[in-house]
Amino acid sequence: MSFPYFWVEVVRFGKFFSIRKTYFLQVKRLILFGTLEKCAFLILLILKSYSTCGVGYVN
């Protein structure tokens, strides 16, 4: 194996690894934001149902 060829393979592997890492982080961020949005939506639904039932906050 020649020396420059080895470095080309190392650079390719590094790029592949960094692309996979950024993709994984983006997917993780999307899952996190999706979960937070679902939680916020459920909290709003619960608060709305309490307020329509008369159990909610008294003004």
N, C-alpha and C positions, 0 to 999 in steps of 0.2 A: 504494500500500500504506500503510495507516495504521499509526501507531507502535505502539499496543497489540497489533494483530494480529501484527505482526512479532515482538514479545516472546513471544506465545503460541506461535508456531511454533518459536522458539528454545528455549523451555522444553520443548516436546514432543520436539524433536529431542534435547535433553540427556537427558531421561528415557529415551528409546528407546536412546540410546547407552549410558547407564549400565546399563540392563537387559541389553543385549547383552554389556556388559563383565563384569558379575557372572555371567551365564550361562556365558560363555566360561571364566571363572576356575573356576567350579564343575566344568565338564566337564574342564578341565585337571587339577584336583585329583583328581577321580575316576579319571582315566586314570593319574595318578601313583601313587595308592594302590593301584589294581588291579595295576599293574606291580610295585610293591614286594611286594604280597601273593603274586603269582605267583613272584617271585624267592625269597621266603622259603620258599614251599611247595616249590619245586624244590630248594633247599638242604637242607631237611629230608628230602626223599625221597632225595637223594644220600647224606646222612649215614646215613640208616637203611639204605640198601642196602649201604654200606660196612661198617656194624656187623654186618649179618647175614651178610656174606661173610667176616668175620673180618679184614678189611683195616683196620678202624677203629682207634680209640684203644685202647691196652692199659692196663687198669686194674691 
